[in-house]
Amino acid sequence: MSRARTALRRGGAAPLFEERFLEAFSNADGPSGWEAPVRAKVVEAVRDAVDSLEVDAMGSLVARIAPAGGRARRGPHVMLCAHMDEVGFMVTAVEKDGRLRIRKVGGIDPRILMGQVFRVGTKGIRGVAGVLPAHLLSNNDMSKVVPIEELFLDIGASSRNEALQAVSLGDLVAFDTTYESWGSVRKGKAFDDRVGCAVLASLVQKRPPVPVTAVWAVQEEIGLRGAAAAARRVSPDLAIVLEGTASGEAPGASEGESQPRMGGGPTITIQDRSLMADARLTELLQKTAKARKIPTQWKRPGVGGTDAGRIALSGAGVPAAVVSVACRYIHAPAAYLDIRDPRRVVELVWHTLEALGKEWA
């Protein structure tokens, strides 16, 4: 990297959130175990901004970035992590009539699936989750949710042989959704966790104030697997996980149940099913947010889990925290977010890294 470019990337101002990363990452397909299309987009976004870039044995992307000022600036080695994978499906069988049987990959509610459009395999073959029209159903059947095991994908093939010319057993299946912008709202696929991936890609566009290893992890949705392996390799002093989390907003929800909210600022985790967040790191995030006048909100305790839970247990233990963007309708065909929230997350995490260089011993 040239000295001129390095000089441009130094300084105290936080980098800007790059929405183009979010759009590119969201539009790419990457169910757990098949993250390569997303990884290629991340590589394209960050390869000129980091000191080294590797793909580990599981498929996670690992980038190292030395701090601005080189060895003159000391501080803890921070692992910043976001996961590339999304929930989806796998083709498990092809029927004689050419329709596909599927199984879920990650947590998906079967109520949302009937009639949805999907992309299948590396060719992006379109298919519809077939459902009989109401005219052909009994009143009793109309009130039932079809189990995923009984669903089929119709790709327009008329026989097994025809279908197998387009798809294969084991092909991964993703929702067929395209990114759109409506005022401050953005609609797209897999904001859990493509928004975290975009925040992380934006953060590394500028040389950080402390040593950072950025990890875009695989297989979070099926057991937090990629981050667990990456953390053992990275051996960080502490970690901040960047996520897209479920917004609590719903018609009729009580005030206590409606948090966090889209547009309410970065969401900070106290505790979830995988992690008791490090109190000192969480306090520093809050202190930094207050000093920078960044609105924040709390994630409801005990809900969900993230890669931070596995990172925290790696090695001799790693202090870990989670900063998220609240999104409506995660793990569904299309999610919403308020574009102001990832911008604020970039700002909060950047200035927290600055504070770590000064305050963390």
C-alpha positions as CSV (number, residue, x, y, z in Angstrom):
1,M,0.0,0.0,0.0
2,S,1.3,3.4,-0.9
3,R,2.2,6.0,1.8
4,A,-0.3,8.5,0.3
5,R,-3.1,5.9,0.6
6,T,-2.1,5.1,4.2
7,A,-2.1,8.8,5.1
8,L,-5.5,9.2,3.8
9,R,-6.8,6.4,5.9
10,R,-5.5,7.7,9.2
11,G,-7.2,10.2,11.4
12,G,-9.8,10.3,14.2
13,A,-13.0,10.5,12.1
14,A,-15.0,7.3,11.8
15,P,-15.3,5.8,8.3
16,L,-18.6,6.0,6.6
17,F,-21.0,3.2,6.3
18,E,-20.9,2.0,2.6
19,E,-24.4,1.1,1.6
20,R,-23.2,-0.4,-1.7
21,F,-21.7,-3.2,0.4
22,L,-25.0,-4.0,2.0
23,E,-26.8,-4.1,-1.3
24,A,-24.1,-6.4,-2.9
25,F,-23.9,-8.7,0.1
26,S,-27.7,-8.9,0.6
27,N,-28.3,-9.8,-3.1
28,A,-25.7,-12.6,-3.0
29,D,-26.9,-16.1,-1.9
30,G,-25.1,-17.9,0.9
31,P,-27.0,-20.4,3.1
32,S,-24.9,-22.1,5.7
33,G,-22.2,-24.2,4.1
34,W,-22.4,-22.4,0.8
35,E,-21.1,-18.9,1.6
36,A,-18.7,-18.7,-1.3
37,P,-20.8,-16.2,-3.4
38,V,-21.0,-13.9,-0.4
39,R,-17.3,-14.3,0.5
40,A,-16.4,-13.3,-3.1
41,K,-18.3,-10.0,-2.7
42,V,-16.6,-9.3,0.7
43,V,-13.2,-10.0,-0.8
44,E,-14.0,-7.5,-3.6
45,A,-15.0,-4.9,-1.0
46,V,-12.0,-5.1,1.4
47,R,-9.0,-6.6,-0.4
48,D,-7.4,-3.2,-1.1
49,A,-8.0,-2.0,2.5
50,V,-6.4,-4.7,4.7
51,D,-2.9,-5.9,5.3
52,S,-3.6,-9.6,4.7
53,L,-6.6,-11.7,3.6
54,E,-7.0,-15.4,4.0
55,V,-9.7,-18.1,3.9
56,D,-9.4,-20.5,6.8
57,A,-10.1,-24.3,6.6
58,M,-13.8,-23.9,7.3
59,G,-14.3,-21.0,4.7
60,S,-14.3,-18.0,7.0
61,L,-12.6,-14.9,5.7
62,V,-9.9,-13.5,8.0
63,A,-8.3,-10.1,7.5
64,R,-5.6,-8.5,9.6
65,I,-5.2,-4.7,9.9
66,A,-2.3,-3.1,11.8
67,P,-3.2,0.1,13.7
68,A,-2.6,3.6,12.4
69,G,0.9,4.8,13.4
70,G,2.3,1.2,13.5
71,R,4.0,0.1,16.6
72,A,3.8,3.6,18.1
73,R,0.1,3.0,18.8
74,R,-0.5,0.2,21.3
75,G,-3.8,-1.4,22.3
76,P,-5.6,-4.7,22.7
77,H,-5.9,-7.0,19.7
78,V,-9.6,-6.9,18.8
79,M,-11.5,-9.5,16.8
80,L,-14.4,-7.9,14.9
81,C,-16.7,-10.6,13.6
82,A,-19.8,-10.9,11.4
83,H,-21.3,-14.0,9.8
84,M,-21.8,-14.5,6.1
85,D,-24.3,-17.3,6.1
86,E,-28.1,-17.0,5.9
87,V,-30.9,-19.4,6.7
88,G,-32.1,-21.4,3.7
89,F,-32.8,-24.9,2.5
90,M,-31.2,-28.0,0.9
91,V,-32.6,-30.2,-1.9
92,T,-33.0,-33.7,-0.4
93,A,-34.9,-35.5,-3.2
94,V,-36.3,-35.1,-6.7
95,E,-39.7,-36.6,-7.3
96,K,-40.7,-38.5,-10.5
97,D,-42.7,-35.5,-11.6
98,G,-39.7,-33.2,-11.3
99,R,-40.6,-31.4,-8.1
100,L,-38.0,-31.0,-5.4
101,R,-38.2,-32.0,-1.7
102,I,-36.2,-29.8,0.7
103,R,-35.1,-29.5,4.3
104,K,-34.3,-26.4,6.2
105,V,-30.8,-25.1,6.9
106,G,-31.1,-22.9,10.0
107,G,-34.1,-21.6,11.9
108,I,-37.1,-21.0,9.6
109,D,-40.8,-20.8,10.5
110,P,-42.8,-23.0,8.0
111,R,-45.8,-20.5,8.1
112,I,-43.9,-18.1,5.8
113,L,-43.0,-20.5,3.1
114,M,-46.0,-21.5,1.0
115,G,-46.1,-19.7,-2.4
116,Q,-42.6,-18.1,-1.9
117,V,-40.1,-17.9,-4.7
118,F,-36.6,-19.3,-4.2
119,R,-33.3,-19.6,-6.1
120,V,-31.8,-23.1,-6.3
121,G,-28.1,-24.0,-6.7
122,T,-25.3,-22.1,-8.3
123,K,-27.3,-21.5,-11.4
124,G,-30.0,-19.6,-9.5
125,I,-32.8,-21.7,-10.9
126,R,-36.1,-20.2,-9.8
127,G,-38.6,-22.4,-8.0
128,V,-41.9,-21.8,-6.2
129,A,-42.9,-23.5,-2.9
130,G,-45.9,-25.3,-4.3
131,V,-49.3,-25.1,-2.6
132,L,-52.8,-26.1,-3.7
133,P,-55.1,-23.2,-4.3
134,A,-57.9,-22.6,-1.7
135,H,-60.5,-23.8,-4.2
136,L,-59.1,-27.4,-3.9
137,L,-58.7,-27.5,-0.1
138,S,-61.2,-28.5,2.6
139,N,-62.0,-25.9,5.3
140,N,-60.0,-28.0,7.8
141,D,-56.9,-28.1,5.5
142,M,-57.0,-24.3,4.9
143,S,-56.3,-23.7,8.6
144,K,-53.2,-26.0,8.7
145,V,-49.6,-25.0,8.4
146,V,-47.9,-27.3,5.9
147,P,-44.7,-28.9,7.5
148,I,-41.5,-28.3,5.6
149,E,-41.1,-32.0,5.1
150,E,-44.4,-31.9,3.0
151,L,-43.5,-28.9,1.0
152,F,-42.1,-29.1,-2.5
153,L,-40.3,-26.7,-4.9
154,D,-41.6,-26.5,-8.4
155,I,-39.0,-25.4,-10.9
156,G,-41.2,-26.1,-13.9
157,A,-39.7,-29.5,-14.7
158,S,-42.0,-32.3,-15.8
159,S,-39.8,-35.2,-14.8
160,R,-36.9,-36.2,-12.5
161,N,-34.5,-36.3,-15.4
162,E,-35.4,-32.9,-16.6
163,A,-35.1,-31.5,-13.1
164,L,-31.7,-33.1,-12.6
165,Q,-30.4,-31.3,-15.6
166,A,-30.8,-28.1,-13.7
167,V,-30.3,-29.0,-10.1
168,S,-28.6,-31.6,-7.9
169,L,-29.2,-33.3,-4.6
170,G,-27.6,-31.2,-1.9
171,D,-28.0,-27.9,-3.8
172,L,-28.7,-25.0,-1.4
173,V,-31.8,-22.9,-1.7
174,A,-32.1,-19.2,-0.9
175,F,-35.0,-16.7,-0.9
176,D,-35.4,-14.9,-4.2
177,T,-35.3,-11.3,-2.9
178,T,-33.8,-8.1,-4.3
179,Y,-32.5,-5.1,-2.3
180,E,-34.6,-2.0,-2.5
181,S,-34.6,1.5,-0.9
182,W,-37.7,3.3,0.4
183,G,-36.8,6.5,2.2
184,S,-34.7,5.6,5.2
185,V,-36.0,2.0,5.0
186,R,-34.1,-0.7,3.2
187,K,-35.6,-4.0,2.2
188,G,-33.5,-7.0,1.4
189,K,-32.6,-10.6,2.0
190,A,-30.5,-12.0,4.9
191,F,-29.9,-8.7,6.8
192,D,-29.1,-11.3,9.5
193,D,-26.2,-10.9,9.1
194,R,-25.3,-9.2,5.8
195,V,-25.7,-5.8,7.6
196,G,-23.0,-6.9,10.1
197,C,-20.8,-7.9,7.1
198,A,-21.3,-4.5,5.5
199,V,-20.6,-2.7,8.8
200,L,-17.4,-4.7,9.2
201,A,-16.3,-4.1,5.6
202,S,-17.0,-0.3,6.1
203,L,-14.9,-0.2,9.3
204,V,-11.8,-1.7,7.7
205,Q,-11.8,0.9,4.9
206,K,-9.8,3.0,7.4
207,R,-6.8,1.9,9.4
208,P,-8.0,1.3,13.0
209,P,-6.6,2.8,16.2
210,V,-5.8,-0.7,17.6
211,P,-4.7,-4.0,16.1
212,V,-7.8,-5.6,14.4
213,T,-8.5,-9.0,13.0
214,A,-11.7,-8.9,11.0
215,V,-13.5,-12.2,10.5
216,W,-16.5,-12.8,8.2
217,A,-17.5,-16.2,9.6
218,V,-19.4,-19.2,8.1
219,Q,-22.0,-21.5,9.5
220,E,-23.4,-19.3,12.3
221,E,-27.0,-20.3,11.6
222,I,-26.3,-24.0,12.2
223,G,-24.3,-23.8,15.5
224,L,-21.9,-20.8,15.5
225,R,-19.3,-23.0,14.0
226,G,-17.0,-20.9,11.8
227,A,-16.4,-18.2,14.4
228,A,-15.5,-20.9,17.0
229,A,-12.7,-22.2,14.7
230,A,-11.6,-18.7,13.7
231,A,-11.3,-17.4,17.3
232,R,-9.0,-20.3,18.2
233,R,-6.8,-19.2,15.3
234,V,-7.0,-15.4,15.9
235,S,-6.5,-15.6,19.7
236,P,-7.8,-12.0,20.3
237,D,-7.6,-10.0,23.5
238,L,-11.3,-9.2,23.2
239,A,-14.1,-9.4,20.6
240,I,-17.0,-7.4,19.2
241,V,-19.6,-9.2,17.1
242,L,-21.6,-7.2,14.6
243,E,-25.1,-8.6,14.0
244,G,-28.6,-8.0,12.5
245,T,-31.0,-8.8,15.3
246,A,-34.8,-9.2,15.5
247,S,-36.8,-6.0,16.0
248,G,-39.5,-6.3,18.7
249,E,-41.9,-4.1,16.8
250,A,-45.3,-5.8,16.1
251,P,-48.9,-4.6,16.1
252,G,-50.3,-4.9,19.6
253,A,-47.0,-5.5,21.3
254,S,-46.5,-4.0,24.8
255,E,-43.8,-1.4,25.3
256,G,-41.6,-3.9,27.0
257,E,-41.9,-6.4,24.2
258,S,-41.4,-3.9,21.4
259,Q,-37.7,-3.4,21.9
260,P,-35.4,-3.0,20.1
261,R,-36.9,-0.8,17.4
262,M,-35.8,-0.1,13.9
263,G,-34.2,3.4,13.8
264,G,-33.5,3.4,17.5
265,G,-29.8,3.2,17.1
266,P,-27.2,0.5,17.8
267,T,-28.6,-2.4,19.8
268,I,-26.3,-3.6,22.6
269,T,-26.6,-7.1,24.1
270,I,-26.5,-7.7,27.9
271,Q,-27.2,-11.5,27.7
272,D,-28.6,-14.0,25.3
273,R,-28.8,-17.8,25.1
274,S,-25.1,-18.1,24.1
275,L,-23.4,-15.2,26.0
276,M,-23.2,-13.2,29.1
277,A,-21.7,-10.0,27.5
278,D,-18.5,-8.7,29.1
279,A,-19.7,-5.9,31.5
280,R,-16.6,-3.8,31.1
281,L,-16.8,-3.8,27.3
282,T,-20.5,-3.1,27.4
283,E,-20.0,-0.2,29.7
284,L,-17.4,1.2,27.4
285,L,-19.8,1.0,24.5
286,Q,-22.4,2.9,26.4
287,K,-19.9,5.5,27.6
288,T,-18.7,6.0,24.1
289,A,-22.2,6.3,22.7
290,K,-23.1,8.9,25.4
291,A,-19.9,10.9,24.6
292,R,-20.6,10.9,20.9
293,K,-24.4,11.5,21.3
294,I,-25.2,8.2,19.5
295,P,-28.6,6.8,20.5
296,T,-28.5,3.1,21.7
297,Q,-31.0,0.5,22.9
298,W,-30.8,-2.8,24.6
299,K,-31.6,-6.2,23.1
300,R,-34.1,-8.1,25.2
301,P,-32.1,-10.5,27.5
302,G,-32.3,-14.2,26.9
303,V,-33.3,-14.0,23.2
304,G,-31.3,-15.6,20.4
305,G,-27.6,-16.3,20.3
306,T,-24.6,-15.1,18.3
307,D,-21.0,-16.0,17.4
308,A,-19.9,-14.1,20.5
309,G,-21.0,-17.0,22.7
310,R,-18.4,-19.3,21.1
311,I,-15.7,-16.7,20.8
312,A,-16.0,-15.9,24.5
313,L,-15.2,-19.5,25.3
314,S,-12.2,-19.9,23.0
315,G,-8.7,-20.2,24.4
316,A,-8.5,-19.1,28.0
317,G,-11.6,-17.0,27.5
318,V,-12.3,-13.7,25.5
319,P,-14.2,-10.7,26.8
320,A,-16.9,-10.3,24.2
321,A,-19.8,-7.9,23.3
322,V,-22.4,-7.7,20.6
323,V,-23.6,-4.6,18.7
324,S,-26.5,-5.1,16.4
325,V,-28.8,-3.5,13.9
326,A,-32.5,-4.0,14.7
327,C,-34.3,-5.5,11.6
328,R,-37.9,-6.5,11.1
329,Y,-38.6,-9.9,9.7
330,I,-35.3,-11.7,10.0
331,H,-35.1,-15.3,8.9
332,A,-37.9,-14.6,6.4
333,P,-38.0,-13.9,2.6
334,A,-37.4,-10.1,3.1
335,A,-36.3,-8.0,6.0
336,Y,-36.4,-4.2,6.8
337,L,-33.8,-2.0,8.4
338,D,-33.4,1.7,8.9
339,I,-30.2,2.8,7.1
340,R,-29.4,5.3,9.9
341,D,-28.8,2.3,12.3
342,P,-25.8,0.7,10.5
343,R,-24.3,4.2,10.0
344,R,-24.5,4.7,13.8
345,V,-23.0,1.2,14.5
346,V,-20.0,2.1,12.4
347,E,-19.5,5.3,14.3
348,L,-20.0,3.6,17.7
349,V,-17.7,0.7,17.1
350,W,-15.0,2.9,15.6
351,H,-14.9,5.3,18.5
352,T,-15.0,2.4,20.9
353,L,-11.8,1.0,19.3
354,E,-10.3,4.5,19.9
355,A,-11.3,4.3,23.5
356,L,-9.9,0.8,23.9
357,G,-6.5,2.1,22.8
358,K,-6.6,4.6,25.6
359,E,-8.4,2.9,28.4
360,W,-8.2,-0.9,28.1
361,A,-5.3,-2.4,30.1
